[in-house]
């Protein structure tokens, strides 16, 4: 298949969800697929109706084929998946697993990933023909810091892919999406920021841009008054970026979040998205990726930053109302919320 609207590069894991329970006491789990970069193209396909594909690698065994089946259910094209031979026990390569508790009240969400030595972490430059991928008419390419953090080689693959996208005139977005567990023992937040800044220089749009503001794990704790200066500081580091965007979240409890967004562009300067205080949260995992999907949709279809922020903020809020990493919202629901819709029953 050719002519994808958006292609993403990233890991797709199986998420094991104990529902309202705890991982350490669970007897049953519901299984979803998920991954920071993948979640974006999944939302763009299922909610926004764009043609999307994911570039990833999976081990060719029943677990990998389950991940493929879930991806297919999400409508994302699987023709760009690289399949790795199964050695029977996962000694040479395996598929990633992610156990996630949603959190409740004073107990925050918890993720326990099992993703070392996965097939996708072993991708190397030169293994994917990026010129062939982008010559087919792709309009947008998305990747991020989770994929880049999987190994030293994945950062180079991301660099290779983003450079190829730029050569073909494809718009590029990047989400730093810092994960302490992926950088532990490998340079921590300083090396993560160095890697993210190097890769983000290829990007037209940086989502989660506050992660590059030099605050490390505390970037998300900036006050609203500090955000404009922080984005301006990132803009000075990334002179080629057209848009820098971020979600803004206050967390009174795991079940109630104050939710908004902000962005900077060379054309409009600093902008803020809709404010949504007191959003009731069922599962916050993936809401930032849902924001990114709405932002990309708005920029790709209208070019209007204010509208893109509204799409992203509304889509992210709705993603928090359903379980799993991936959005279950419809475009009609997103636009109704953007227009001031409520939670009243629709009949």
NORNORUR-V72365 format. One record per pair of residues at least 12 apart in sequence whose ideal C-beta (glycine too) atoms are under 7 Angstrom apart, sorted by sequence separation. I is the first residue (numbers start at 1). GAP is how many residues later the second one is. D is the distance in Angstrom with one decimal. If there is no record, write none. Layout:
# NORNORUR-V72365
i & gap & d
I & GAP & D
I & GAP & D
This chain:
# NORNORUR-V72365
i & gap & d
17 & 12 & 5.9
200 & 12 & 6.5
210 & 12 & 6.3
248 & 12 & 4.4
260 & 12 & 6.8
261 & 12 & 3.4
315 & 12 & 6.4
16 & 13 & 4.1
17 & 13 & 4.7
41 & 13 & 5.8
68 & 13 & 6.8
98 & 13 & 6.3
99 & 13 & 4.4
231 & 13 & 5.2
248 & 13 & 5.9
260 & 13 & 5.6
295 & 13 & 4.9
298 & 13 & 4.1
178 & 14 & 5.4
247 & 14 & 5.2
248 & 14 & 5.9
260 & 14 & 6.7
295 & 14 & 6.8
297 & 14 & 5.5
298 & 14 & 6.8
315 & 14 & 6.0
16 & 15 & 6.1
17 & 15 & 6.3
98 & 15 & 4.8
143 & 15 & 5.1
196 & 15 & 6.8
197 & 15 & 6.0
246 & 15 & 6.6
260 & 15 & 4.6
318 & 15 & 5.9
15 & 16 & 6.9
38 & 16 & 5.1
196 & 16 & 5.9
245 & 16 & 6.7
246 & 16 & 5.7
260 & 16 & 6.4
295 & 16 & 6.7
318 & 16 & 6.4
14 & 17 & 5.7
15 & 17 & 4.5
54 & 17 & 6.6
96 & 17 & 7.0
97 & 17 & 4.2
213 & 17 & 4.2
259 & 17 & 4.4
294 & 17 & 3.6
295 & 17 & 3.8
15 & 18 & 6.8
96 & 18 & 6.9
97 & 18 & 7.0
143 & 18 & 6.5
245 & 18 & 4.1
294 & 18 & 3.6
14 & 19 & 6.3
15 & 19 & 4.6
96 & 19 & 3.7
143 & 19 & 6.8
193 & 19 & 6.4
244 & 19 & 6.3
258 & 19 & 4.6
315 & 19 & 5.1
318 & 19 & 6.5
141 & 20 & 6.9
176 & 20 & 4.2
210 & 20 & 5.7
213 & 20 & 5.9
243 & 20 & 5.9
244 & 20 & 4.7
258 & 20 & 6.6
259 & 20 & 4.7
292 & 20 & 6.8
294 & 20 & 6.6
314 & 20 & 4.8
317 & 20 & 6.7
12 & 21 & 5.7
13 & 21 & 6.2
141 & 21 & 7.0
213 & 21 & 5.6
227 & 21 & 6.9
291 & 21 & 4.2
294 & 21 & 3.6
13 & 22 & 5.7
54 & 22 & 5.4
96 & 22 & 4.5
209 & 22 & 6.1
212 & 22 & 4.9
243 & 22 & 4.8
256 & 22 & 5.8
257 & 22 & 5.1
291 & 22 & 6.6
293 & 22 & 6.1
294 & 22 & 6.8
12 & 23 & 4.5
53 & 23 & 6.4
58 & 23 & 6.0
60 & 23 & 4.5
94 & 23 & 6.0
95 & 23 & 6.3
242 & 23 & 6.0
311 & 23 & 6.4
314 & 23 & 4.3
11 & 24 & 4.8
52 & 24 & 5.3
53 & 24 & 3.8
57 & 24 & 7.0
60 & 24 & 6.5
93 & 24 & 6.5
94 & 24 & 5.7
95 & 24 & 6.7
141 & 24 & 4.1
224 & 24 & 6.7
242 & 24 & 6.3
256 & 24 & 6.0
257 & 24 & 5.4
291 & 24 & 6.5
314 & 24 & 4.8
10 & 25 & 5.1
52 & 25 & 6.7
55 & 25 & 4.6
56 & 25 & 5.7
57 & 25 & 4.3
58 & 25 & 6.2
59 & 25 & 5.0
60 & 25 & 6.3
61 & 25 & 4.1
93 & 25 & 6.8
174 & 25 & 5.9
209 & 25 & 5.0
212 & 25 & 6.7
255 & 25 & 6.3
256 & 25 & 6.6
290 & 25 & 4.7
291 & 25 & 3.6
10 & 26 & 6.1
12 & 26 & 4.8
53 & 26 & 6.7
54 & 26 & 6.7
58 & 26 & 7.0
60 & 26 & 5.5
93 & 26 & 4.3
174 & 26 & 4.9
255 & 26 & 5.4
290 & 26 & 4.5
10 & 27 & 2.7
53 & 27 & 5.2
57 & 27 & 5.8
59 & 27 & 5.2
189 & 27 & 4.0
254 & 27 & 6.7
257 & 27 & 6.7
311 & 27 & 7.0
9 & 28 & 6.1
10 & 28 & 5.3
46 & 28 & 5.8
67 & 28 & 6.2
189 & 28 & 6.3
288 & 28 & 6.7
310 & 28 & 4.9
8 & 29 & 4.5
45 & 29 & 6.4
46 & 29 & 5.6
93 & 29 & 6.1
121 & 29 & 4.0
124 & 29 & 4.8
141 & 29 & 5.1
174 & 29 & 4.0
235 & 29 & 5.7
287 & 29 & 4.5
290 & 29 & 3.6
8 & 30 & 5.9
45 & 30 & 4.3
120 & 30 & 6.6
121 & 30 & 4.6
123 & 30 & 6.4
130 & 30 & 6.4
134 & 30 & 5.8
140 & 30 & 6.5
144 & 30 & 5.8
145 & 30 & 6.6
149 & 30 & 6.2
172 & 30 & 5.7
173 & 30 & 5.9
261 & 30 & 6.4
45 & 31 & 5.4
64 & 31 & 5.0
122 & 31 & 7.0
123 & 31 & 5.9
125 & 31 & 4.9
130 & 31 & 5.3
134 & 31 & 5.5
139 & 31 & 6.7
140 & 31 & 4.9
141 & 31 & 5.1
142 & 31 & 4.7
143 & 31 & 6.2
144 & 31 & 3.8
145 & 31 & 4.2
146 & 31 & 4.9
172 & 31 & 4.9
173 & 31 & 6.8
177 & 31 & 5.8
231 & 31 & 7.0
8 & 32 & 5.8
42 & 32 & 4.5
63 & 32 & 4.8
125 & 32 & 5.7
138 & 32 & 5.2
139 & 32 & 6.8
144 & 32 & 6.7
145 & 32 & 4.7
150 & 32 & 6.8
172 & 32 & 5.4
173 & 32 & 4.1
174 & 32 & 5.5
175 & 32 & 4.3
176 & 32 & 5.3
206 & 32 & 6.6
232 & 32 & 6.6
287 & 32 & 4.8
8 & 33 & 4.3
121 & 33 & 6.1
124 & 33 & 6.7
131 & 33 & 5.9
135 & 33 & 6.3
140 & 33 & 6.9
144 & 33 & 4.8
145 & 33 & 6.0
146 & 33 & 5.9
149 & 33 & 3.8
171 & 33 & 4.9
175 & 33 & 4.7
178 & 33 & 5.2
231 & 33 & 4.1
286 & 33 & 5.7
287 & 33 & 4.8
33 & 34 & 5.6
42 & 34 & 5.5
59 & 34 & 5.3
123 & 34 & 4.9
130 & 34 & 3.6
134 & 34 & 3.8
149 & 34 & 5.9
173 & 34 & 6.1
271 & 34 & 5.6
293 & 34 & 6.9
6 & 35 & 5.4
41 & 35 & 5.6
59 & 35 & 5.9
84 & 35 & 4.1
125 & 35 & 4.7
176 & 35 & 3.8
206 & 35 & 5.5
209 & 35 & 3.8
227 & 35 & 5.3
271 & 35 & 5.9
59 & 36 & 5.2
134 & 36 & 5.2
146 & 36 & 7.0
166 & 36 & 5.8
176 & 36 & 5.9
209 & 36 & 6.2
210 & 36 & 4.6
273 & 36 & 3.5
274 & 36 & 5.6
284 & 36 & 5.2
33 & 37 & 3.7
58 & 37 & 5.7
162 & 37 & 6.4
180 & 37 & 6.7
201 & 37 & 6.1
204 & 37 & 6.6
205 & 37 & 6.4
209 & 37 & 5.3
268 & 37 & 5.5
273 & 37 & 6.2
276 & 37 & 6.6
283 & 37 & 6.6
290 & 37 & 4.7
6 & 38 & 5.3
32 & 38 & 7.0
33 & 38 & 6.0
200 & 38 & 5.6
203 & 38 & 6.0
204 & 38 & 4.8
205 & 38 & 4.5
206 & 38 & 5.1
207 & 38 & 5.2
208 & 38 & 6.0
271 & 38 & 6.4
279 & 38 & 5.2
282 & 38 & 6.6
163 & 39 & 6.0
201 & 39 & 6.2
231 & 39 & 6.5
273 & 39 & 6.8
274 & 39 & 5.0
281 & 39 & 4.6
282 & 39 & 5.4
283 & 39 & 6.7
286 & 39 & 3.8
155 & 40 & 5.4
159 & 40 & 6.0
162 & 40 & 3.7
197 & 40 & 6.2
205 & 40 & 6.9
265 & 40 & 5.4
273 & 40 & 4.3
282 & 40 & 6.3
283 & 40 & 4.8
285 & 40 & 5.5
286 & 40 & 6.2
294 & 40 & 6.8
158 & 41 & 5.5
162 & 41 & 6.9
247 & 41 & 5.5
276 & 41 & 5.3
279 & 41 & 6.1
282 & 41 & 6.2
283 & 41 & 6.7
12 & 42 & 6.5
228 & 42 & 4.6
263 & 42 & 5.8
149 & 43 & 6.5
6 & 44 & 5.8
12 & 44 & 5.1
155 & 44 & 7.0
247 & 44 & 5.1
5 & 45 & 4.0
7 & 45 & 7.0
11 & 45 & 6.1
82 & 45 & 7.0
5 & 46 & 4.9
6 & 46 & 4.8
7 & 46 & 5.0
8 & 46 & 5.2
9 & 46 & 4.6
10 & 46 & 6.3
263 & 46 & 5.7
4 & 47 & 5.1
5 & 47 & 6.3
145 & 47 & 6.7
148 & 47 & 5.7
3 & 48 & 6.7
4 & 48 & 6.1
7 & 48 & 6.4
261 & 48 & 5.2
4 & 49 & 4.9
14 & 49 & 6.9
245 & 50 & 5.6
145 & 51 & 5.1
148 & 51 & 5.9
261 & 51 & 6.0
14 & 52 & 6.7
261 & 52 & 4.7
14 & 53 & 5.9
80 & 53 & 6.7
260 & 53 & 6.4
259 & 54 & 6.9
12 & 55 & 5.5
243 & 56 & 6.8
259 & 57 & 6.8
259 & 58 & 5.5
12 & 59 & 6.3
59 & 60 & 5.0
58 & 61 & 5.7
57 & 62 & 4.1
243 & 62 & 6.5
57 & 63 & 4.2
257 & 63 & 7.0
34 & 64 & 6.7
56 & 64 & 5.2
57 & 66 & 5.7
113 & 68 & 6.6
247 & 69 & 6.4
4 & 73 & 6.8
55 & 73 & 6.5
1 & 76 & 5.6
23 & 76 & 4.9
1 & 78 & 5.9
23 & 78 & 5.7
22 & 79 & 6.1
208 & 80 & 6.5
14 & 81 & 6.9
16 & 81 & 6.5
13 & 83 & 3.7
14 & 83 & 5.4
15 & 83 & 4.8
16 & 83 & 4.7
17 & 83 & 5.9
18 & 83 & 6.4
13 & 84 & 6.1
11 & 85 & 5.7
13 & 85 & 4.5
15 & 85 & 5.6
207 & 85 & 4.4
207 & 88 & 6.4
23 & 89 & 6.1
205 & 94 & 6.6
41 & 101 & 6.8
13 & 102 & 6.3
40 & 102 & 5.3
37 & 105 & 6.1
37 & 106 & 5.4
11 & 107 & 6.5
37 & 107 & 5.1
36 & 108 & 5.5
11 & 109 & 4.5
37 & 109 & 6.7
36 & 110 & 4.1
37 & 110 & 5.6
175 & 117 & 5.9
173 & 123 & 6.2
7 & 126 & 6.5
7 & 131 & 5.2
3 & 133 & 6.3
6 & 133 & 6.7
10 & 133 & 6.1
2 & 134 & 3.8
3 & 134 & 4.2
4 & 134 & 5.1
5 & 134 & 5.1
6 & 134 & 4.4
7 & 134 & 5.4
8 & 134 & 4.6
9 & 134 & 4.2
10 & 134 & 6.6
2 & 135 & 5.8
5 & 135 & 6.5
8 & 135 & 6.4
11 & 135 & 6.9
6 & 136 & 6.3
10 & 136 & 6.5
11 & 136 & 6.0
10 & 137 & 4.3
9 & 138 & 6.0
11 & 139 & 6.3
36 & 139 & 6.7
36 & 141 & 5.0
109 & 145 & 6.4
108 & 146 & 5.3
106 & 147 & 6.4
107 & 147 & 6.1
105 & 148 & 5.2
9 & 149 & 6.5
105 & 149 & 5.9
104 & 150 & 5.5
105 & 150 & 6.0
103 & 151 & 3.6
104 & 151 & 6.0
9 & 152 & 5.4
142 & 154 & 6.9
140 & 156 & 6.2
140 & 160 & 5.9
139 & 161 & 6.5
109 & 175 & 6.0
109 & 176 & 6.1
102 & 180 & 6.9
102 & 181 & 4.6
100 & 185 & 5.7
48 & 245 & 6.8
43 & 246 & 6.8
47 & 246 & 6.9
39 & 247 & 5.1
43 & 247 & 5.3
50 & 247 & 7.0
40 & 249 & 5.2
44 & 249 & 4.9
48 & 249 & 4.4
39 & 250 & 3.6
43 & 250 & 3.3
34 & 252 & 6.4
40 & 252 & 4.9
44 & 252 & 6.4
74 & 252 & 6.3
36 & 253 & 5.9
40 & 253 & 4.9
44 & 253 & 6.1
40 & 256 & 6.8
47 & 268 & 6.4
43 & 272 & 6.6
47 & 280 & 5.4
46 & 281 & 6.6
47 & 282 & 5.2
49 & 282 & 6.7
43 & 283 & 6.8
47 & 283 & 6.2
48 & 283 & 5.9
42 & 284 & 4.9
43 & 284 & 4.3
47 & 284 & 5.7
39 & 286 & 5.4
39 & 287 & 5.7
47 & 287 & 6.5
6 & 290 & 6.6
34 & 290 & 6.9
34 & 291 & 2.9
32 & 292 & 4.0
34 & 292 & 6.2
32 & 293 & 6.0
32 & 294 & 6.7
17 & 306 & 6.3
17 & 307 & 6.8
15 & 309 & 6.8
15 & 310 & 5.7
